[in-house]
Amino acid sequence: MITPSTYKGKTVAVLGLGKSGLSAMRALKDAGANVLAWDDQAERDDLTDLSEADWSTIDLLVMSPGIPHTFPKAHPVADLACAHDVPIVCDVELLVQSCPNAKYIAITGTNGKSTTTTLIAHILEVAGFDVEVGGNLGTPALDLEKLDEDGVYVLELSSYQLERTPSLCADVAVWLNISPDHLDRHGGLDGYIAAKKNIFAHQTEDHFALIGVDDEHSKAVFETTNLTNAKRIAISAKAPVEDGIFTDEDVLIDEAFSLEGEQVMDLSGVKTLQGKHNQQNAAMAYGAALAIGAAPEWIVRGIASFPGLEHRQEIVGNVGEVLFINDSKATNADATQKALGAYDNIYWIAGGQAKEGGIDQLLDQLQTVTKAYLIGAAEDDFAQSLNDTKEFMRCGDLETATKAAFMDAKQTGGVVLLSPACASWDQFKSFEARGDAFKAIVHQLQDEEEAT
């Protein structure tokens, strides 16, 4: 655990006691800070109602990322902090302050953050680096191990966290892509992009900024002249980019670090990184690992041995000739679009608690889908969207959909893909729970197949 020792003897307020908030509270207490903690939903004897606290005595407010401090409406405690000029940060800021000598690879984007973060960490571990990975992914920042100048923190950072980590100076900043998301929290797309741009703050000419240019918003960010002082490298999985890193017919090509445009590796055989979006993720990971000092041969080994990310195009297994893929982490249409482009003859399970726009953006890109199986609260809306566009079946729940998709797919072989394009909260407590349920159903099908 990281102990933010600079706050010894100071009074720190902690708002929100989810994973990151509880971690911050423990770390600050261990550091000798006077901690005033509050959660609107928690009922505990050791909590202090921050709306009634003496804010003239408070030095810092640590807010959980999910709690708004501006749009759509600031939490009252955030208003109090602003009125008393108390800085508002998240737990990642305390990590950066506590471990200033370590190296930092920061990853952001609307989609692909977790895969790229996990892949970079895997590559560096294979290459023998001392690595800690967390942030928005998995382990809270202050639960990571303390690293010195020989260590590398690989951090997935959301737009919320980037707004509240003012001391971040990333040795390597990775910007994957941008599509509309969390717009209510940032007052619109411009605010969302502005929050993401904090990933480049404080970078110097000794640092690297790797920017995906396969969407118009990110390409515009790359072309922003005053964006960063770092070495700027364009990354693409769609077309060659001058002095960049890109893929051409599944081959990863480096024209950024190699003067001769080296062909690094063929990505088509990496089963855990299928699809153009994953080729971009691989190109990003290659560039980030090279920028931080990993040897090219170890990077290639790391990419080739990547086990994949749970719930993100995760290969669950086969039942006969049918392949099952768990992409439960695809909670919006943009993420599902990438999965639909990675396979052929897809029996697609979709639905849940829909995001704004539903699946309308997918309707002219369903050539790989043989049939859709609809579940959850979005079932009626998705059925209306698919009407006269693609054959579908109303299934209601995940088990019915999975078994129906299997019965159809086993006739000719194919891929049963859970990629809901929806949040999970209508039927499951999280996308992880939804993915675990899907895997349990598949394993039941495998057992039944073996018994026959």
C-alpha positions in Angstrom: 0.0 0.0 0.0 1.1 3.6 -0.7 1.2 5.9 2.3 0.9 9.6 1.3 3.3 10.8 4.0 3.0 14.5 3.0 -0.4 14.5 4.6 0.8 13.5 8.1 -0.9 15.8 10.6 -3.2 17.3 7.9 -7.0 17.0 7.7 -8.2 15.3 4.6 -11.8 14.7 3.6 -12.7 11.6 1.6 -16.1 11.5 -0.2 -17.3 8.2 -1.5 -16.4 4.9 0.0 -16.2 2.5 -2.9 -13.0 0.6 -3.7 -10.9 3.7 -4.3 -12.4 5.7 -1.5 -11.9 3.0 1.1 -8.3 2.5 -0.2 -7.6 6.3 0.1 -9.1 6.4 3.6 -6.9 3.5 4.8 -3.8 4.9 3.2 -4.2 8.4 4.6 -4.9 7.1 8.1 -1.7 5.0 7.9 0.1 8.1 6.8 -1.0 9.9 10.0 -3.6 12.2 8.4 -6.8 13.2 10.2 -9.4 11.6 7.9 -13.0 12.8 7.7 -14.9 10.3 5.5 -18.4 10.3 4.2 -20.5 8.3 1.8 -24.1 9.2 1.0 -25.1 5.5 0.9 -23.1 4.1 3.8 -24.3 3.7 7.4 -21.2 3.6 9.6 -20.4 5.0 13.0 -17.0 6.3 12.0 -18.3 8.7 9.3 -18.4 12.5 9.4 -21.1 14.4 7.5 -18.9 16.6 5.4 -21.7 19.0 4.7 -21.5 20.0 8.4 -17.7 19.9 8.8 -15.5 22.9 9.5 -14.0 23.4 6.0 -11.6 26.1 7.3 -9.6 23.2 8.8 -9.6 20.8 5.8 -6.5 20.7 3.5 -7.7 18.4 0.8 -10.8 16.6 -0.6 -10.4 13.2 -2.1 -13.5 12.4 -4.2 -14.3 9.1 -5.8 -14.3 9.5 -9.6 -18.0 8.7 -10.0 -19.1 11.7 -7.9 -19.6 14.9 -10.0 -17.9 18.1 -9.0 -19.2 20.2 -11.9 -21.7 18.7 -14.4 -24.5 17.8 -14.5 -24.7 19.1 -11.0 -21.9 19.4 -8.5 -22.2 17.4 -5.3 -22.8 19.8 -2.4 -19.5 18.7 -0.7 -17.7 19.7 -3.9 -19.3 23.1 -3.8 -18.1 23.5 -0.2 -14.6 22.5 -1.1 -14.5 25.1 -4.0 -16.0 27.8 -1.7 -13.1 27.2 0.7 -10.4 26.8 -2.0 -9.8 23.2 -0.9 -8.2 21.2 -3.8 -10.3 18.3 -5.1 -8.3 15.2 -6.2 -8.7 11.5 -6.7 -6.6 8.7 -5.3 -4.4 8.6 -8.4 -3.1 12.0 -7.5 -2.0 10.8 -4.1 -0.1 7.9 -5.8 1.7 10.4 -8.2 2.6 12.7 -5.3 3.9 9.8 -3.2 6.0 8.1 -5.9 7.5 10.9 -8.0 10.6 9.0 -9.1 8.7 6.1 -10.8 7.9 6.0 -14.5 4.3 6.3 -15.6 2.5 5.0 -18.6 -1.0 6.5 -18.7 -3.7 5.1 -20.9 -7.0 6.7 -21.8 -9.7 6.5 -24.5 -13.4 5.8 -24.8 -12.8 2.1 -25.7 -9.9 -0.3 -25.4 -8.4 1.1 -22.3 -8.4 -2.0 -20.2 -7.1 -4.3 -23.0 -4.3 -1.9 -23.8 -3.4 -1.3 -20.2 -3.3 -5.1 -19.4 -1.3 -5.8 -22.6 1.3 -3.1 -21.8 1.7 -4.5 -18.3 2.0 -8.0 -19.6 4.7 -7.0 -22.1 6.7 -5.2 -19.5 6.5 -8.1 -17.1 7.7 -10.5 -19.8 10.5 -8.1 -20.5 11.6 -8.1 -16.8 10.3 -4.7 -15.7 9.1 -4.0 -12.1 5.4 -3.2 -13.0 2.3 -2.2 -11.1 -1.0 -1.9 -13.0 -4.2 -0.3 -11.8 -6.1 3.0 -11.6 -9.5 2.7 -13.3 -8.7 -1.0 -13.9 -8.7 -3.5 -11.0 -6.5 -2.5 -8.1 -7.1 1.0 -6.6 -4.1 3.3 -7.0 -3.1 3.4 -3.4 -3.3 -0.4 -3.0 -0.4 -0.7 -5.5 3.2 -1.4 -4.3 5.5 1.6 -3.9 8.0 1.8 -6.9 11.2 3.8 -7.3 13.0 5.0 -10.5 13.3 1.4 -11.7 9.6 0.7 -11.6 6.7 1.5 -14.0 3.2 2.3 -13.1 0.8 1.3 -15.9 -2.4 3.2 -15.2 -5.8 3.1 -17.0 -7.3 6.6 -16.4 -10.9 7.7 -17.1 -11.9 11.2 -17.9 -13.1 11.6 -14.3 -9.7 10.6 -12.9 -7.8 12.8 -15.4 -9.7 15.9 -14.2 -8.5 15.2 -10.6 -4.9 14.2 -11.1 -3.2 17.6 -11.6 0.4 16.4 -10.8 0.4 13.7 -13.5 3.4 13.8 -15.8 3.2 10.7 -18.0 6.5 9.4 -19.4 4.3 7.8 -22.0 0.7 9.1 -22.6 -1.5 6.7 -24.6 -4.6 8.2 -26.3 -6.6 5.4 -28.0 -9.8 6.9 -29.4 -12.8 9.2 -28.7 -16.5 8.6 -29.2 -19.4 10.3 -27.3 -19.6 9.0 -23.8 -20.2 10.4 -20.3 -21.3 13.6 -21.9 -23.6 14.6 -19.1 -20.6 14.6 -16.7 -18.6 16.9 -18.9 -21.2 19.3 -20.3 -20.8 17.9 -23.8 -18.2 16.3 -26.1 -15.8 19.3 -25.9 -15.7 19.0 -22.2 -15.2 15.3 -22.4 -12.2 15.7 -24.8 -10.8 18.5 -22.7 -10.8 16.2 -19.6 -9.0 13.5 -21.6 -6.4 16.0 -22.8 -5.1 16.3 -19.2 -3.2 13.1 -19.9 -0.6 15.2 -21.7 -0.2 17.8 -19.0 3.4 18.6 -17.9 5.0 16.4 -20.5 8.4 17.5 -21.9 10.5 16.7 -24.9 11.8 13.6 -23.0 8.3 12.1 -23.0 6.1 10.4 -25.5 2.5 10.9 -26.6 1.0 8.0 -28.6 -2.2 9.1 -30.2 -4.7 7.0 -32.3 -5.7 8.7 -35.4 -8.5 6.3 -36.6 -11.3 8.6 -35.5 -11.9 12.2 -36.5 -11.8 13.6 -32.9 -8.5 11.9 -32.1 -7.0 12.9 -35.4 -7.9 16.5 -34.5 -6.3 16.1 -31.1 -3.1 14.7 -32.8 -3.0 17.8 -35.0 -3.4 20.3 -32.1 -0.2 22.2 -32.2 0.0 23.2 -28.5 -1.2 19.8 -27.2 2.1 18.6 -25.7 5.9 19.1 -25.8 6.4 15.3 -25.9 7.4 13.3 -29.0 4.1 12.8 -30.8 3.6 9.5 -32.5 0.5 8.6 -34.6 -1.0 5.1 -34.3 -3.3 3.5 -36.8 -4.8 0.2 -37.7 -6.5 1.5 -40.8 -3.8 3.1 -42.9 0.0 3.9 -43.0 0.9 7.0 -41.0 4.1 9.0 -41.6 6.7 8.4 -38.9 4.1 6.4 -37.0 3.2 2.9 -36.0 0.5 1.1 -38.0 -0.8 -2.2 -39.3 -0.9 -3.2 -43.0 -2.7 -6.4 -43.8 -2.3 -7.6 -40.2 1.4 -6.8 -40.1 2.6 -4.4 -37.4 5.0 -1.8 -38.9 7.1 0.7 -37.0 8.2 3.9 -38.8 8.5 5.8 -35.5 11.4 4.2 -33.8 12.8 2.3 -36.9 14.3 4.4 -39.7 13.6 1.8 -42.2 10.0 1.1 -41.4 10.5 -2.3 -39.8 7.9 -5.1 -40.1 7.6 -6.1 -36.5 5.2 -9.0 -36.5 2.1 -10.6 -38.0 -0.8 -10.1 -35.6 -3.3 -12.4 -37.4 -2.2 -15.4 -35.3 -2.7 -13.7 -31.9 -6.1 -15.1 -31.1 -6.6 -12.8 -28.1 -6.2 -9.7 -30.2 -8.6 -10.2 -33.1 -10.1 -7.3 -35.0 -8.8 -3.9 -36.2 -9.4 -2.3 -32.9 -7.1 -4.8 -31.2 -4.5 -4.3 -33.8 -4.5 -0.6 -32.8 -4.3 -1.7 -29.2 -1.3 -3.9 -30.0 0.4 -1.0 -31.9 -0.1 1.3 -29.0 1.3 -1.3 -26.6 4.3 -1.9 -28.8 5.0 1.8 -29.0 4.5 2.4 -25.2 6.8 -0.5 -24.3 9.5 0.6 -26.7 9.3 4.2 -25.5 9.8 3.1 -21.9 12.8 1.0 -22.8 11.7 -2.6 -23.5 13.7 -4.5 -26.1 11.7 -5.2 -29.4 12.2 -9.0 -29.2 10.6 -9.1 -25.7 7.7 -6.9 -26.8 7.0 -9.3 -29.7 7.0 -12.2 -27.2 4.7 -10.3 -24.9 2.2 -9.6 -27.6 2.2 -13.1 -28.9 1.7 -14.6 -25.4 -1.0 -12.1 -24.2 -3.7 -14.2 -22.5 -6.4 -11.6 -23.2 -8.6 -9.6 -20.9 -11.5 -11.2 -19.0 -14.9 -10.1 -20.4 -13.4 -8.3 -23.4 -13.6 -10.6 -26.4 -12.6 -13.4 -24.0 -12.4 -16.8 -25.6 -14.6 -19.0 -23.4 -14.2 -22.2 -25.5 -15.8 -24.4 -28.1 -18.8 -26.7 -28.0 -18.4 -28.8 -31.0 -17.8 -26.4 -33.9 -19.3 -23.4 -32.1 -16.9 -20.9 -30.6 -18.2 -18.8 -27.6 -16.8 -15.3 -27.0 -17.5 -13.3 -23.8 -17.5 -9.6 -24.6 -19.7 -8.5 -21.7 -17.5 -5.4 -21.1 -19.0 -4.0 -24.3 -21.5 -1.7 -22.6 -22.0 0.6 -25.6 -22.6 0.3 -29.3 -19.1 1.6 -30.2 -17.5 -1.2 -28.2 -19.8 -3.8 -29.7 -19.1 -2.5 -33.2 -15.5 -3.5 -32.8 -16.3 -7.0 -31.7 -18.8 -7.5 -34.6 -15.9 -6.6 -37.0 -13.6 -9.3 -35.5 -15.5 -12.5 -36.4 -17.7 -14.0 -39.2 -21.0 -15.9 -38.9 -22.0 -14.4 -35.6 -24.9 -15.4 -33.4 -25.1 -12.2 -31.5 -26.5 -11.8 -27.9 -27.4 -8.2 -27.2 -29.4 -6.2 -24.7 -29.5 -4.9 -21.2 -29.8 -1.3 -20.0 -29.3 0.6 -23.2 -27.1 3.7 -23.6 -28.4 6.8 -25.6 -28.8 5.9 -29.2 -29.1 2.1 -28.6 -27.7 0.1 -31.5 -28.8 2.5 -34.3 -25.2 3.1 -35.3 -24.7 -0.7 -35.9 -27.6 -1.2 -38.3 -25.6 -0.8 -41.5 -22.7 -2.9 -40.1 -24.3 -6.2 -39.3 -22.9 -8.1 -42.3 -21.1 -10.5 -40.0 -24.2 -11.2 -37.9 -26.3 -14.3 -38.9 -29.0 -13.8 -36.2 -29.5 -11.7 -33.0 -30.8 -12.9 -29.6 -32.2 -10.0 -27.5 -32.3 -9.8 -23.7 -33.1 -7.4 -20.9 -34.7 -4.0 -20.7 -33.6 -3.0 -24.2 -35.2 -6.1 -25.9 -38.2 -4.2 -27.3 -36.2 -1.2 -28.5 -33.5 -3.4 -30.1 -36.2 -5.5 -31.8 -37.7 -2.4 -33.3 -34.3 -1.3 -34.5 -33.5 -4.6 -36.1 -37.0 -5.1 -37.7 -36.6 -5.7 -41.4 -32.8 -5.4 -41.0 -31.6 -8.6 -39.4 -33.2 -11.8 -38.2 -33.7 -11.8 -34.4 -35.2 -13.7 -31.5 -36.7 -12.2 -28.3 -35.2 -14.2 -25.5 -35.7 -12.2 -22.3 -32.7 -13.6 -20.3 -29.1 -14.6 -20.9 -29.5 -18.3 -20.5 -32.4 -18.6 -23.0 -30.4 -16.5 -25.5 -27.2 -18.5 -25.1 -28.9 -21.8 -25.5 -31.0 -20.6 -28.5 -27.9 -19.2 -30.2 -26.0 -22.4 -29.6 -28.8 -24.5 -31.1 -28.8 -22.4 -34.3 -25.0 -22.1 -34.5 -24.4 -25.8 -34.2 -26.1 -26.4 -37.5 -23.3 -24.8 -39.5 -20.7 -23.8 -36.9 -20.0 -20.2 -36.0 -19.4 -17.8 -33.2 -21.8 -17.1 -30.3 -20.9 -13.6 -29.2 -22.1 -12.0 -26.1 -21.5 -8.3 -26.8 -24.5 -6.6 -25.3 -24.0 -2.9 -26.3 -25.7 -2.2 -23.0 -25.0 -1.8 -19.3 -25.8 -4.8 -17.2 -27.8 -3.2 -14.3 -31.2 -4.3 -15.4 -30.4 -8.0 -14.7 -26.9 -8.2 -13.2 -25.0 -6.2 -10.7 -22.1 -5.6 -13.1 -20.8 -6.5 -16.5 -18.4 -8.9 -14.7 -21.4 -10.8 -13.2 -23.0 -10.9 -16.6 -19.9 -12.3 -18.2 -19.4 -14.9 -15.4 -23.0 -16.0 -15.9 -22.4 -16.4 -19.6 -19.3 -18.5 -19.0 -21.2 -20.7 -16.6 -23.9 -21.4 -19.2 -21.2 -22.3 -21.8 -19.4 -24.6 -19.4 -22.8 -26.3 -18.7 -23.2 -26.8 -22.5 -19.7 -28.2 -22.7 -20.5 -30.7 -19.9 -23.7 -31.7 -21.6 -22.0 -32.2 -25.0 -19.3 -34.4 -23.4 -21.9 -36.5 -21.7 -23.7 -37.3 -25.0 
